[in-house]
Amino acid sequence: MRRAVCPGSFDPVTNGHLDIVGRAAKLFDEVVVAVGVNMSKNRLFTPDERIAMLREATSGIANVRVSGFDGLIVDFCREIEAVAIVKGLRGAGDYEYELPMAQMNSHLTAVETVFLPGAVGNAFVSSSLIREVAALGGDVRGLVPEPVREQLVSRLAERRA
């Protein structure tokens, strides 16, 4: 079985993330969406909430499962016997950021990194931008799954109260 990992914080999951996961699912026998649970980072959603949102959002893709991980992604890949890490690239900035990590991961283990270009319609979408726009009252419909948008709006309203 050829297993790949799509790692990230997914705070929140976006349609851009789902595009990459869905395309990776066509290339590999199984794709594990690996949610970073590092508690030192300030996140809007808890690890369990992010995992639940991703499970719901990927429930229609038979060969995708969602799992949390802590520590080095290469250790997680080794643990689940993944052969590749799949990363989406929106543009040159993502490539410059991701390439040194891919090279370090290659140095640490035999796991390859596969870069998939993001769909043109998602090139501007990032979790941090989604959070910022939503926090300022902007409409993020069509950029995140609707259940995620509802949770995002609700969480931001809680924080304002």
Rosetta blueprint (number, residue, H / E / L):
1 M L
2 R L
3 R E
4 A E
5 V E
6 C E
7 P E
8 G E
9 S L
10 F L
11 D L
12 P L
13 V L
14 T L
15 N H
16 G H
17 H H
18 L H
19 D H
20 I H
21 V H
22 G H
23 R H
24 A H
25 A H
26 K H
27 L H
28 F L
29 D L
30 E E
31 V E
32 V E
33 V E
34 A E
35 V E
36 G E
37 V L
38 N L
39 M L
40 S L
41 K L
42 N L
43 R L
44 L L
45 F L
46 T L
47 P H
48 D H
49 E H
50 R H
51 I H
52 A H
53 M H
54 L H
55 R H
56 E H
57 A H
58 T L
59 S L
60 G L
61 I L
62 A L
63 N L
64 V E
65 R E
66 V E
67 S E
68 G E
69 F E
70 D L
71 G L
72 L L
73 I H
74 V H
75 D H
76 F H
77 C H
78 R H
79 E H
80 I H
81 E L
82 A L
83 V L
84 A E
85 I E
86 V E
87 K E
88 G E
89 L E
90 R L
91 G L
92 A H
93 G H
94 D H
95 Y H
96 E H
97 Y H
98 E H
99 L H
100 P H
101 M H
102 A H
103 Q H
104 M H
105 N H
106 S H
107 H H
108 L H
109 T L
110 A L
111 V L
112 E E
113 T E
114 V E
115 F E
116 L E
117 P E
118 G L
119 A L
120 V H
121 G H
122 N H
123 A L
124 F L
125 V L
126 S L
127 S H
128 S H
129 L H
130 I H
131 R H
132 E H
133 V H
134 A H
135 A H
136 L L
137 G L
138 G L
139 D L
140 V L
141 R E
142 G L
143 L L
144 V E
145 P L
146 E H
147 P H
148 V H
149 R H
150 E H
151 Q H
152 L H
153 V H
154 S H
155 R H
156 L H
157 A H
158 E H
159 R H
160 R H
161 A L
